[in-house]
Amino acid sequence: MPDQVRPSRRPNGGRLPVAVVAAAFGVVLASLVPQIPEALRHAVGLTGARAPATVGLGDERKAKGSADAGDELPPAIRLDDGQIETAGIELAPVQDGTLTHRIIVPGTIVPNPDRITQVSVKLSATVAELRKKVGDSVAVGEVMAVLESRDVAAAKSEYLAARLTSELQKNLYERDKSLWDRRVIAEQLMLKSQSAIAQAKVNLDIARQKLIALGLAERDIAALPDQPETALRRQEILAPMAGRVVERKVDLGAAVGRDNLETQLFTIADLDRVWVELAVGPSDLPLVAEGQTVSVAAHGLTKRAIGKIVFISPILDRDTHSAHVVAEIANQDGNWRPGSLVAASVTIDERKVPFTVPASAVQSIGKTQVVFVRTADGFEKRVVMIGQSDDRLIEILSGVHAGETIAVSNTFALKAEFMKSFAED
């Protein structure tokens, strides 16, 4: 009988070397990972002939028997510009950046109270015309409605009569003054004329102030003497500010004014800038301060709005124990509608660092972190030491230099190819 071949015993108590385990893991990972684009598989040889790995520092570390699988991988793979573009690998330079730490809190879009006004009437009247509807834009001084009122007709008539009397008394005074200067009339008549013109002026001012109290502008009062009698009972309601009509409370022909009738006709809101009311819990409140930057996002909107905190209430809500915090954001495009629920990211700390890379650029191999640096022939694996990070950037303490170009997308596929190259070696 042939001699039986006995299995030899493995060194190290029967455990496989770390390099063999890493090699096997690379083969399985490269063949099974669904995220590796087909274009990248063809480019680097996952589906055909493999591009030769560059021999260098990685081989030296393998010869030394490093215990870290990341150190044992080949240092480079070959890819030209066309293959990189086909594989969808994005590149970016190593540069300085700002690490930002944030807290996320819920919020609600509300109008800025300083940019809302109520258009009201100050007399009993009937709505004769409505020239604006909900959603319309208005400019300052634009006519929104026309009312008909006996009160305004009486006030206009009183003003016109006082104006006529004032002009007449002015002419009489000028005549009496001329006669007094020539000593034709007595001083008593001159004094009487002075008193009459002063009283006429007072009556004119009273009539004018009554019209202003009823809502007439100076230009409307100046135009009264040239208006027909039929226009005396009509009063135009003007927009006191620019914005959009967000509410209309009356209909055509409605009675408005005194005696418990509706006095508010429209609500105008300037929504070019809106507020975001934030609910900040007591644990996060010490981190929040006026002037901090806020990034606002909402479901269904791809754009974000950037604003600043303008107010922090000194009183906590009795039920929720949260603080009322207000941020202001721009809204020229009208995307941020009052009443919308949003998520607000409040920047609580910012720190500028000299070397940063996108978080997607860093991969972990064994116990080390690596990036893939663009070289003339392809990519070089570079072991890096990382520092702090946020949700976008990672600080690099060592391993790369400013201006070096690295891969920032599809880096998981590059990692798989490096491990496959190591396994085949």
C-alpha positions in Angstrom: 0.0 0.0 0.0 1.2 3.4 -0.8 2.4 5.4 2.1 -0.2 7.6 3.6 0.5 11.3 3.4 0.1 12.9 6.7 -1.0 16.5 6.8 1.7 18.8 8.0 1.1 20.9 11.1 0.8 24.6 10.6 3.1 26.9 12.6 1.7 29.3 15.1 -0.6 26.7 16.7 -2.5 26.0 13.4 -3.6 29.6 12.7 -3.5 31.0 9.2 -1.1 33.9 8.6 -2.8 37.4 8.6 -1.6 37.9 5.0 -3.5 34.8 3.8 -6.7 35.9 5.6 -6.5 39.4 4.1 -5.9 37.9 0.7 -8.9 35.6 0.9 -11.0 38.4 2.1 -9.9 40.6 -0.8 -10.8 37.9 -3.3 -14.3 37.4 -1.9 -14.9 41.2 -1.4 -13.8 42.0 -5.0 -16.0 39.4 -6.5 -19.1 39.9 -4.4 -19.4 43.6 -3.8 -22.3 44.8 -5.9 -21.4 48.5 -5.5 -18.3 48.2 -7.8 -19.2 49.7 -11.1 -18.9 47.3 -14.1 -16.8 50.0 -15.9 -14.3 49.9 -12.9 -14.2 46.1 -13.0 -13.1 46.2 -16.6 -10.8 49.1 -16.1 -8.8 47.5 -13.3 -9.1 43.8 -14.3 -11.8 42.4 -12.1 -13.5 40.7 -15.1 -10.4 40.1 -17.2 -6.6 40.5 -17.2 -5.4 42.4 -14.2 -3.2 45.5 -14.5 0.2 44.8 -13.0 0.7 46.1 -9.5 3.6 48.4 -8.9 6.2 47.0 -6.6 7.5 49.2 -4.0 7.0 50.1 -0.3 4.2 47.6 0.0 6.4 44.7 -1.0 9.1 45.8 1.5 6.5 45.8 4.3 5.3 42.3 3.2 8.9 41.0 3.4 9.1 42.4 6.9 6.1 40.4 7.9 3.9 43.3 9.0 0.9 42.2 11.0 -1.4 44.8 9.4 -3.2 43.7 6.2 -3.3 47.3 5.0 0.5 47.5 5.1 0.8 44.3 3.1 -1.3 45.5 0.1 0.5 46.6 -3.1 1.1 50.3 -3.0 -0.4 51.2 -6.5 -2.7 50.1 -9.3 -2.6 51.3 -12.9 -5.5 53.4 -14.3 -5.3 56.0 -17.1 -7.5 59.1 -17.3 -10.0 57.4 -19.6 -10.4 54.4 -17.3 -10.9 56.7 -14.3 -13.6 58.7 -16.1 -15.3 55.6 -17.4 -15.3 54.1 -13.9 -16.9 57.3 -12.4 -14.1 58.0 -10.0 -14.2 61.6 -8.9 -11.0 63.4 -7.9 -10.4 66.3 -5.6 -7.3 68.0 -4.1 -6.2 67.8 -0.5 -6.8 71.3 0.9 -7.7 73.2 4.1 -11.2 73.2 5.3 -13.6 74.0 8.2 -14.9 71.3 10.5 -18.4 72.1 11.6 -20.3 70.6 14.5 -24.0 70.9 14.6 -27.2 70.0 16.4 -30.4 69.1 14.6 -33.7 70.5 16.0 -37.3 70.6 14.6 -38.7 73.9 13.5 -41.7 75.6 11.9 -41.8 78.4 9.2 -43.7 81.4 10.4 -44.1 85.0 9.0 -41.9 87.7 10.4 -44.3 89.7 12.7 -42.6 92.9 11.7 -43.5 92.2 8.0 -47.2 91.7 8.5 -49.9 94.4 8.4 -53.7 94.6 8.6 -55.5 96.8 6.1 -58.5 98.2 8.1 -61.2 100.8 7.7 -61.9 103.7 10.1 -65.5 104.5 9.1 -68.8 103.0 8.3 -68.9 102.1 4.6 -69.9 99.6 1.9 -67.4 97.8 -0.2 -67.8 99.1 -3.8 -64.8 97.5 -5.4 -62.2 94.8 -4.5 -59.1 95.1 -6.7 -57.0 92.5 -4.9 -57.5 88.9 -4.1 -55.6 86.3 -2.0 -52.1 85.6 -3.4 -51.8 88.9 -5.3 -48.7 91.0 -4.9 -49.1 94.6 -3.9 -46.8 97.7 -3.9 -46.8 100.5 -1.3 -49.7 102.9 -2.1 -51.5 100.6 -4.5 -55.3 100.7 -4.5 -56.7 97.5 -3.0 -60.4 98.4 -2.6 -62.8 101.2 -3.0 -65.5 102.1 -0.3 -68.6 104.2 -0.4 -69.5 106.1 2.8 -71.7 108.9 3.9 -69.2 109.7 6.6 -66.4 110.3 4.2 -68.7 112.4 1.9 -69.6 114.6 4.9 -66.0 115.0 5.9 -64.9 115.9 2.4 -67.7 118.4 2.1 -66.8 120.0 5.4 -63.2 120.3 4.3 -64.1 121.9 1.0 -66.4 124.4 2.8 -63.6 125.2 5.3 -61.1 125.6 2.5 -63.4 128.0 0.6 -64.1 130.0 3.8 -60.4 130.2 4.5 -59.7 131.6 1.0 -62.5 134.2 1.4 -61.2 135.4 4.8 -57.7 135.6 3.3 -58.9 138.0 0.6 -60.9 140.1 3.1 -57.9 140.3 5.4 -55.6 141.5 2.6 -58.2 144.1 1.6 -58.6 145.4 5.2 -54.9 145.5 5.7 -54.5 147.6 2.6 -57.1 150.0 3.9 -55.6 150.1 7.4 -52.2 150.9 5.9 -53.8 154.0 4.3 -55.7 154.8 7.5 -59.0 154.5 5.8 -60.6 152.1 8.3 -60.5 151.9 12.0 -58.1 149.6 13.9 -61.0 147.7 15.4 -62.0 146.5 11.9 -58.5 145.4 11.2 -58.3 143.3 14.3 -61.6 141.8 13.6 -60.4 140.7 10.1 -57.3 139.2 11.6 -59.4 137.1 14.1 -61.6 135.9 11.3 -58.8 134.6 9.1 -57.2 132.9 12.1 -60.4 131.1 12.9 -60.9 130.1 9.3 -57.4 128.6 9.2 -58.2 126.6 12.4 -61.4 125.2 10.9 -59.5 124.2 7.8 -56.9 122.4 9.8 -59.6 120.6 11.8 -61.4 119.4 8.6 -58.1 118.3 7.1 -57.1 116.3 10.1 -60.6 114.6 10.1 -59.9 113.4 6.6 -56.5 112.1 7.5 -58.1 110.2 10.5 -60.5 108.6 8.0 -57.6 107.3 6.0 -57.2 109.8 3.2 -53.6 110.5 2.0 -52.3 114.0 1.5 -52.4 113.7 -2.3 -56.0 112.7 -2.1 -56.9 115.7 0.0 -55.0 118.0 -2.4 -57.0 116.6 -5.3 -60.5 117.1 -3.7 -61.3 120.5 -5.2 -60.9 119.0 -8.7 -63.1 115.9 -8.1 -66.7 115.6 -9.3 -69.4 115.5 -6.6 -70.1 111.9 -7.3 -66.6 111.0 -6.1 -67.1 112.6 -2.7 -68.6 109.4 -1.2 -65.8 107.1 -2.5 -62.6 106.4 -0.7 -59.7 104.3 -2.0 -58.0 101.9 0.4 -54.3 101.9 -0.2 -51.7 99.2 0.6 -49.5 100.4 3.6 -46.6 98.1 2.7 -45.4 95.9 -0.2 -46.0 92.2 0.0 -48.6 89.6 -0.9 -52.2 89.4 0.1 -52.5 86.4 2.4 -56.0 87.0 3.7 -59.2 88.8 2.5 -61.9 89.1 5.1 -64.7 90.9 3.1 -66.7 90.4 0.0 -68.1 92.8 -2.6 -71.0 94.8 -1.2 -70.3 94.0 2.4 -70.9 96.6 5.1 -67.8 97.5 7.1 -66.8 99.9 9.9 -68.5 100.7 13.1 -71.3 99.1 15.1 -69.5 95.7 15.5 -69.0 95.3 11.7 -65.8 94.0 10.2 -63.0 96.6 10.2 -60.2 94.5 8.7 -60.3 94.1 4.9 -57.0 92.4 4.0 -53.8 91.0 5.6 -50.6 91.7 3.8 -47.4 89.8 4.5 -43.9 90.4 3.2 -42.6 86.8 2.8 -39.2 87.7 1.3 -37.8 86.9 4.7 -39.4 84.5 7.1 -38.8 83.2 10.6 -38.0 79.7 11.7 -39.3 78.9 15.2 -37.0 76.2 16.7 -37.7 74.0 19.6 -34.4 73.6 21.5 -34.3 71.2 24.4 -32.7 72.3 27.8 -29.7 70.1 27.2 -28.8 71.8 23.9 -29.7 75.3 25.0 -26.3 76.1 26.5 -24.8 75.4 23.0 -27.1 77.9 21.2 -26.4 81.6 20.9 -27.7 84.5 18.9 -25.8 85.0 15.6 -25.1 81.3 15.0 -25.6 79.9 11.5 -28.7 77.7 10.8 -29.2 75.5 7.8 -32.8 74.7 7.1 -34.1 71.7 5.2 -37.6 70.4 4.4 -39.1 67.3 3.0 -39.6 67.6 -0.7 -37.2 70.5 -1.2 -33.7 69.9 -2.5 -32.4 73.4 -1.6 -31.4 74.4 1.8 -31.8 77.9 3.3 -29.0 79.5 5.4 -29.9 82.0 8.1 -28.9 83.1 11.6 -30.5 82.9 15.0 -32.0 86.3 15.9 -33.8 85.6 19.2 -33.6 83.2 22.1 -36.4 83.3 24.7 -35.2 83.6 28.3 -38.2 81.6 29.4 -38.7 77.8 28.9 -42.0 76.3 27.8 -43.8 75.0 30.8 -45.0 71.8 29.1 -42.1 70.8 26.9 -39.3 72.5 28.8 -37.8 73.7 25.5 -36.7 77.2 24.6 -38.3 79.3 21.9 -35.5 80.1 19.5 -36.0 82.1 16.3 -33.9 82.1 13.2 -34.4 84.3 10.1 -33.9 83.1 6.5 -34.3 84.6 3.0 -37.4 83.5 1.0 -37.3 85.5 -2.3 -38.3 82.4 -4.3 -41.3 81.7 -2.0 -40.2 78.0 -1.3 -40.5 78.4 2.5 -44.2 78.6 3.2 -45.4 79.6 6.7 -46.7 76.6 8.5 -44.2 74.2 7.0 -42.3 71.8 9.3 -38.6 71.8 8.8 -35.4 70.4 10.3 -32.8 73.0 11.3 -29.1 72.3 11.6 -27.5 74.8 14.1 -23.8 75.3 13.8 -22.4 75.3 17.4 -18.7 75.1 16.6 -16.4 75.7 13.6 -12.7 74.9 13.4 -10.4 75.5 10.5 -7.8 72.8 9.8 -4.9 72.8 7.3 -5.6 69.4 5.6 -9.1 67.9 5.0 -10.6 65.3 2.6 -14.2 64.3 2.0 -15.4 61.5 4.3 -16.0 59.3 1.3 -12.2 59.4 0.4 -11.1 57.5 3.5 -11.2 53.7 3.7 -10.3 51.3 6.5 -8.0 48.4 5.7 -7.2 46.3 8.8 -6.3 48.8 11.6 -5.2 51.5 9.2 -7.0 54.3 7.3 -5.9 54.9 3.7 -6.6 57.3 0.9 -5.9 56.7 -2.8 -3.6 59.4 -4.3 -3.6 60.0 -8.0 -0.3 59.3 -9.7 0.9 59.5 -13.3 0.1 55.8 -13.7 -3.1 55.3 -11.6 -3.6 55.4 -7.8 -1.2 55.0 -4.9 -2.5 53.7 -1.6 -1.4 56.1 1.2 -1.8 55.3 4.9 -3.0 58.4 6.8 -3.5 59.4 10.3 -6.9 61.1 10.8 -8.0 63.6 13.4 -11.5 65.1 14.0 -14.3 64.9 11.5 -17.9 66.2 10.9 -20.6 64.9 8.6 -18.7 66.1 5.5 -14.9 66.3 6.1 -12.2 64.4 7.9 -9.0 66.1 9.2 -5.8 64.5 8.0 -2.9 64.8 10.4 -0.3 63.0 8.3 0.2 61.0 5.2 -0.7 63.5 2.5 0.3 66.9 1.4 -1.6 70.0 0.4 -2.5 70.0 -3.3 -2.2 66.2 -3.9 -5.1 64.8 -5.8 -7.1 61.9 -4.3 -10.1 59.8 -5.2 -13.2 60.9 -3.4 -15.9 58.6 -4.9 -15.9 54.8 -5.6 -13.1 54.4 -3.2 -14.6 51.2 -1.8 -14.1 49.7 -5.3 -10.5 50.8 -5.3 -10.0 49.2 -1.9 -11.4 46.0 -3.2 -9.1 46.0 -6.2 -6.1 46.6 -4.0 -7.0 43.6 -1.9 -7.6 41.5 -5.0 -4.2 42.4 -6.3 -2.7 41.4 -3.0 -4.5 38.0 -3.1 -3.3 37.3 -6.6 0.3 38.1 -5.7 
